[in-house]
Amino acid sequence: MKEGRIIKVSGPLVIAEGMQDARMYDVVRVSDRKLIGEIIEIREDKASIQVYEETSGLGPGEPVFTTGEPLSVELGPGLIESIFDGIQRPLDVVRSAVGDHITRGVEVNKLNRARKWNFKPTVAKGAKVISGDIIGTVRETSIIEHKIMVPYGIEGTIEDILSGEFTIEETVARIKTSKGTKDIQMLQKWPVRRGRPYKQKLAPTNPMITGQRIIDTFFPVAKGGTACIPGPFGSGKTVVQHQLAKWADAELIVYIGCGERGNEMTDVLMEFPELKDPKTGEPLMKRTVLIANTSDMPVAAREASIYTGITIGEYFRDMGYSVALMADSTSRWAEALREMSGRLEEMPGEEGYPAYLGSKLAEFYERAGRVICHGSEGREGALTAVGAVSPPGGDLSEPVTQATLRIVKVFWGLDASLAYRRHFPAINWLLSYSLYLERLGDWFAKEVSTDWERLRIEAMRILQEEAELQEIVRLVGLDALSIKDRFTLETSKSIREDYLHQNAFHDVDTYASIQKQFRMLKLILMFHNEGHKALSEGALYKDIVNLPIRERIAKSKFIPESNISEFDAIEADIRKQIASTLSNGGI
């Protein structure tokens, strides 16, 4: 290790001299306490280091040791079900070593070195392999099979491959390459600030079905896509992300608690192990990696946490899995960037954020995608990134929200006024948008119905018409509206309360399959269209709005997926009951 000397300490920023051999983003050990740091600026022989641990008590003259390696994560069996901090220290191991609080300079292995895993080879001796080829599997949990891949940059012929119980550091295969024989272990390392390579990026053509009606119907996100959830305090960002983690059509979840309040993160850590995976009945943790970096942890580690998380996500994507990554919240990450930028005395941009905020956010979100992975079999994997944004006071014009919206394709705008009215998910349908709708149209037409797009457009038109009609009502009262406009308001109320409102804590309503969503929306719009037709033929308004079938439409959200055929009977009843109103004569 090369050695430098501290000349200045400014909170988490340490400046050391004698670092002429160091490189950007190298990991260093600061002082004899061996605090972990990373070089973020170099001027002549002076290096600015962001330290991932508390720096109180440090002073000039203390040593700094360079490792010559970038900040990296360890990838291998043992990732799933683990809870790490921002720089991949397993919190359960840290707790057993030093207690409830992470003490400075604590050194623990990122992955368990003693545990043995049952390695089953999938290739034979003499097989030719290239980077990314799967050479064996490990049953990591009852849900996820961990695929052991040939590390990037290695290709050749399998000289020897073993089978049985091994630790992640033991050799499981030997590959004869043009540069000699390479021993292959189950453990890989990868620098967090560098995206893992892939063969080809694919266009997003399949939606990531979430079971949340307002998302799947109006603002879907594609597999391999990017989305953001901005909203003020109490508007339900965390609950939406929990619902996505639980129900999203993804095989693996990476949840990053980046700078969140300790009590919120505690809720996540307590709830996730108790949540059941609806697809398998197993605990959700058996397909989840959690990264917990609360607001009282050092600010520099907060900045590193989202890179740690997305690198782990890319690793499972490379196995051919569909991965959903939740970052809660990127605002806290941006605040960490701002603090470090201020300590470096860089020229501030808007609201004090560094001028490179937009490019850093783009760097993160652009690592999402649906790709053809490296390897001869051409596996397809997807990494979907969903970032929560916490704008101060709910101001969506602030820099982090605006920079995020320039990059992501889906915007789920949470509305505090909806949350106060107990309407959840509190996603504002007039503010939100999805730029994937056109690309996903073919999938919905093929997998759901050719009527899907027509129903979606009609429902959104009614909601937008409601906003205009409500303005008239506020000015001159409901009596100023025509009967047909009043009936449109009834329909929009039904769309809002019966369709868009969804109870996350109800056993049936918490999730709606895409087929059930289509049938529910079809019921509401069938009543709307048949009702309008009856009104034009002379039916009474009060007779139509008081029909008992409306209650059955409202309760259709509670029909279990197994009883979806009940919708046929409700459709028949809609026609029958509306037809009965025509016998009552004029308006």
N, C-alpha and C positions, 0 to 999 in steps of 0.2 A: 504494500500500500504506500502510495506517495503521501507526503505530509505537508499541509499548509498551516497558516496561523490566523486566528480570528483577529480582525482589526476593528470591527464594529458589530454591535448587536442592536437590532431595531425590531422588537417583538419577534415574530416568526422569521424575520429576515436577518440572516447572518452574512457579513462580508468577510472573506478570507483572502489573504495574499499568499504568494508562493504557489499558485495553482496553475502555472503555465502549461502543465501536461494534461489538465482536465479538459473535458468536452461538455457541450451543452447537454443538459438532462442526465448527466452522470449522477449516480447515487453516491453520497458521501456520508461519513460518520463524523459527527461534530462533537468535539471535546472528548475527554476520557470517559464520559458517560455513554459514548457511542450513540448519540441521538441521530435518528435517520433524517437525512436532508437530500435535496435535489438541486442541482445547479440550474438556475434560470437566466443568468446573465453573466457574460465574461467580458472584462475590460482589461487588456494587457495581462498582468499576472493575477489580477483580482477577480474573484468569482463571487457572485451574489447567490446565496443558497436559501431556498425556502425549507424550513425545518418542520417536519411533520409532528413534532412533539413540543411540549412547553419549554421555553428557552430561559426562564427566570434563573438567575444565578450564573449564567454564562458571562464571560468577560474577555477582553482582548488578551491575546497571547496564548489562549488555549489551542490545542491542536485540531486540525481537520484532516481526516483521512479519506482519500479518494478510493473508490472501489473499481473504477474504470468500467462499470456496467450501468446501463440505463435502468430506471425504475421498471421492474418487471413483475408479472404475476406468474404464479406456478399453476400449471394446468395439468390435471390428471384426476384419477378416481379420488373421491373425498370432497369434491367441490359441492355436490348437491347435499342439501339439508344443513349446510354450514352457514354460520352467521359471522361475517368478517367486518373489520373496520375499513376505513377508506384506503388503507395500503395493504389490505389482505392479511391482517393478523386475525386469526380465529379467536373470537371473543370468549368462547368457552374455555379455550386453552389458556388465554391470558388471565381469565378469572381464577382458574385453579392454580395459576402460578403466582399471581400478585394480589388477588382479591378483586373487589368490585370496581375499583378505579384503575385505569391503565397507568402504571408508573413509568417514568421516563427511562428510556434505554432498555426497556424489556425486549428480549429477543426470544421469539418462538418460531418454530417451523410453520410455514403457511399451510402446508398439507401434512397430514399424519404420516410420519416416516416408518412407524412400527407396524401399522395395520397391514395385514396380508389380504390380497385380492385374488379371486379365482380367475386367472387369465386363460381364455380359450382362443387358440389361434384360428384364423379364418383363411390363411394362405399356407401353402406347403413349402418345404425346403426346395430351393431351386427356382421359385417363382420370381419373375421380374416385377419390381415395384417402383413407383415414383412418389414424389412428395404428395401427401394427402391420402394415399391408399390406406385402407383399413387392413391391418394385419392381425387383429384380434379384438375380442370384446370382453368386457367385465360387467357383470350384473351389479351396478352400483346401488340401485334401489329397486323395489318391486315394480316401479313404473319405467325407469330409465335404464337403458343398456348403454354403458359408456364404451365408445368405440375408440380403440387405440390406433392412432394414425402415424404414418411415416412422417417424421418432422420435416418442416420446410427446408429445401436445399439438399435433401438426400434422395438419391435414387440408385438402384443397382439390383443385385440378385440376392435373395434370401439365402444366406449361408447356413443359418441355424435358427430354429424357432422352437420355443419351449412351451410347455403346458403345465398348469398347476397353480399353486399359491405363491404369490410374490408380493414384495413391498414395491412401492412406486419407484424406488431407486435401483432395484435389482434388474439385471439385464434379462429381457424376455425374447430378444431376437438379435441376430447379427446380420448386417447387410454389407455385402461386398460392393464397394463403389469404385470409381476410377481413381479415388485418392486413398484407397485402403479400406480396411474393414471397420464399420461403425457399429458400436454397441447401442441398441435401442432399449430405452427404459419406458415405463408408463408415464413418467413425469416429463413435462415439457415446460420451458420458460418462454415468455413473450413480452417484449417491451410494450407498456400500456399505451404509449403515445403514438404507436405505429399500428395502423390497421392491418389485420391479417389478410394475406392475399387470397384471391379467388380467380377462377378461370374467366368468368363472364358474368356481367350483371344483367339481369333479366327485367323486362318491363313488368310492373305490378298489375296482374290481371285477375287475381283471386282475392276476395275480401277476407279479412280476419274477422270471422263471425264472433260477436261478443255476447249475444243474447240480450243486449240492452236495446230496446226498440228504437229509441231516438237516434242511437248511433248507427245501428245496422240499416235502418230504413232511410234516414235522411242524410247522415254524415258518416258513411262507412270509411274505415281505414283498410288499405290493402295489406296483404302479407308482405313484409319487407318495406312497409311504408313508414311515414313519420307523422306524428300528431302531437298537438300540445293542448293542455287543459289549463288555461289561465282563469283565475278567479280570486275574489277577495277571501279573507278569513271567514270560515264557517259556511262556505258555499258548497262544500262536499267534494273537493278535489281528491282527498284521500279515500273516501268511500267509493268514488268512481274507479280509482286505480285498484282498489281491493276487488271490486266486481270484475274488472278486466283481468286481474291476476287469476281469479277463481274460474271465470267462465270463458275467457278468450280461447279461440281455436288455435292454441299454441301448445306445443309439447313440453316446453320448458319456460320457466319464468325467472327473470333476474330483477330483483326489486332493490333499488338504491335509495336509501333514506339519506338524502344529502343536506345536512345542515338543518334538519327539522327539529322541532322542540322535542326534548327528551321524553315527555309524557306521550306524545304522538307516536314516537318511535317505539316506546314501550308497548303501546297498544298493538302496533304491527307485530312486534316480536312475540307478544302473548297470543294474538289471534291467529297468525299464520300456522303455527303448529297444530292448532285446534281445528282449522278449516279442513273440510273433507273435499277431496278432488271428486267432482260430480261424475266424471267419466269412469273412474275406477273404484271409488269408495274408499281409497287410501287417503292418508293425510296429505294435504296439498304440499307440505314441505318436501315430500318425496320427489317433487319435480321443481323445486325452487332453490335459488341461491339468494341469500339476503346480505346486503351490505349496509351496515348501520353506521352512520357518521353524524352524530347529533350536534346541535349548535354549540354545545360547551366543549366539544373536541377541538383540537388545534385547527385553525382556519386553513392552513396549507393542505392538510389531509382531506379537507372538504373538496378542494380543487382537484385532487387526484382521484377521488372516489368514483366519479362518473367514467373516467378512463378505465379504472379497474373493472367496473361493472360491464362496460361495453366490450372489453377484451374477452372476458369470460363468456359473454353472449356470442361473440364471433366464433369462439372455440367450439361451442355446441352447434352453432350454425354449420360449421365446417364438417360436422358429423352427419349432416343431412337433416337436422331437426329444424322445426319452426320455433323460433325463440321470440318471446315478448319481453321487452325491457321497459321497466317503469322507473323514471327518474323523478324523485319528489324531494326537493324541487330545484329546478335549474336556476331560480332566482338566488337561492342561497349560494349556489356555486358561483354565479356571476358576482355576488358580493365578495366572495373570497378572492376572485380575480381582481376586483376593484381595490381591495385592501392591499394585496401584494403589489399591484401596479403603483399605488400611492407610496408605498414604502420604497419602491425602486425609483421614485421621483420621475416617473414617466409623464408625458403630457396627457392630461385627462381629456376624455371625450365628453359626450353628453351625460349630465348628472354624475360626473366623476368616474364613470366606467371607462376602462381603457379603450383606445381607438380600435383595438383589434377584437373587441367583444363579438362582433358579427362573424368574423372569420373563425374564431374559436368555437362558437356555437355551430357553425356550418361544418367544421371539422368533426364535431361530435355526431351530428345528425346524419352526415353523409356516410357514416360507417354502417348505417342501417341499409337493408336492401335484400332483394331476392336474387340469389346467385347460383351459378353452377360452380360447385366446389372443386378444389384441386383434387386430383386423383383420376385414375384411368376409368372408373365406372361412371363418372359424370353425375355425381349426386347433386340434388337440388336442396338448398337450405335457405331459410329466410330469417332475418332479424328485423323485428318491428320495434321502433323506438317511440315511446310515449313519454313526453316530458311535462310535468306540472310546472306552472309558472305562478308565482305569488306576487302580483303587482301591488305595491303599497297603496292602500286605500281603494283597490280595485280599478286603478287607473290603467287602462289597456294601451294608453299612448306612451307609457314609459319605455325606456330603451330595450330592456330584456325581452318584453313581450313583442315589440315591433321587430327586433332583430330575429326573434324566433319565427314570427309569422312570415318573414321573407324567405325562410328556408323550408318549413314544414308544409305539408300538403293538406293537412286536416286541422281545423280549428274548432274545438269544443268550448265555446265561451260560456263559463258559468256565471250565473246571475244571482246576486245576493237577494234581490226582491223575490225571485222564485223560491229560494231556500227559505226565506222568512214565511212564505205562504205554505211551507211544507211540501213543495212540489220537487220531488227528486226522481231521477237525476236533474239537477237545476241547470241544465244546458239550455241556453236561450236559442230557440229555433230561428229567430230572425237575425241573430248576429253570427251564428256558426256557419261553417261551410266545409265542403270536402271537394278537393280537386281531382279525386279518383273516380267520381261518379261515372264519367264518360267511359273510362277504361273498364269499369266493373259491370257496365250495363249488359254486356254479352253473357257474363257469368250468371247474373240474376235472371236474365231471360231464359237461359238454358236450364238452370238448376231449380228455379222457383216457378216463374210463369212469365209469359210474354206480356202479361198485363201489369207486371211489377212496376215498370217505369211510369206507365200511365197513372196508376194509383198514387205513386209517390208524388208525382207532379201535381195531381189534383189535390191531394191532402195539403201540400205546401202552399198551393194557391189559396185554399180556404183559410189557412192560418194567416197568410199575409193580408187577405181580404178582411179578416177579423180585426187586425190592427188598425186598418183604415176606418172600419165601421165603429170601432170603440172610440175613435177620435170624435166622430159625429155624435155618438151617445153622450160623451162627456160635455159636448157643447150644447146640444139641444134636447137631449133625452132620448130614451128608447122609443117613445111613441112616434118620433119623426121618421123611423125606419119603415120600409115596406115589409109586408109579411114575408116575402122571399129573403130579404136581408136578415130578418129576425131568425128565420129558419137556418140561415147560414151561420149565425152566431151560435145556435144550438149545436150544429154539427161541429164547429170549431171547439166548443166546450167539450164535446164528446172526444174529439181527437186529443185534446190536452189532458183531460182527466182520466179517460178510459184507456188511452193508447200510450201517450208519452209519459204519463206518471207511472212509475214502476217501483214496487216495494222490494228493496234489497233484502229484507228480513222475512219475507213470506216464502214458504217452501216452494210454491208453484210459480208465483209471479216474479221471483228473483231472476228467472231465466226464461226467455221465449225463443224457441227455435225459429229459423227463418221462415219455415212453412207456416208456423202458428202466427207469426207477425203478419204474413200475407193474408191469412184468413181473417184475422182481427180487423185489419185495415179495410179489407173487402166488405166486411159487415157494416162498418161505419159509413163507408161511401155508398154502399147499396141503399142503406136507409136514407141517406142524403138525396140521392138521385131519384129513388122511388117516391120520396116525400115531396120533392120539388115537382115531380110529374103529377102527383095527386093534387097538389095545391093548384096547379095550372088547370086541372080538370074539375075544380070546384070543391075539393075537400076542405074541411075547416082546420085552421092552424092548430087550435087547442086540441082537437081530436088526435092529430098526428103526434104532437109533442108529448101527449099524455098516454101514448100507447104502451101497454105493459112490456112489449118486446124490447123497449129501450133499456130496461133493467137487465135483461138477458145479455144485451150487447155489452153493457158496462161490466157484467160479471164474466164475460168470455175470457178475460185475462187469467181467471182462476181455473180454467179448464186444463186438466193435466195433458201433457203431450200424448199420452197413450189414448186419450179420448177425443182426439182431434176431429173425428167424424161427427161430433156433436154440432160442428159449425154448419153442416148441411141442413140439419133440422132448423137451426136459427135462421138461415137464409130463407128457407121455405116459409117460416112464420112471418118474416119481415114482409114478404110479398102478400101473404094472406091478410095480415092485420092492416096494412096500408090500403089494400083493396077494399076492406070493410069500411074505411072512412068515407069512401066515395058515395055510399048510400045515404050519407047525412046531408048531401046537397051543398048549396052555395057557401061562400066565404063570409 
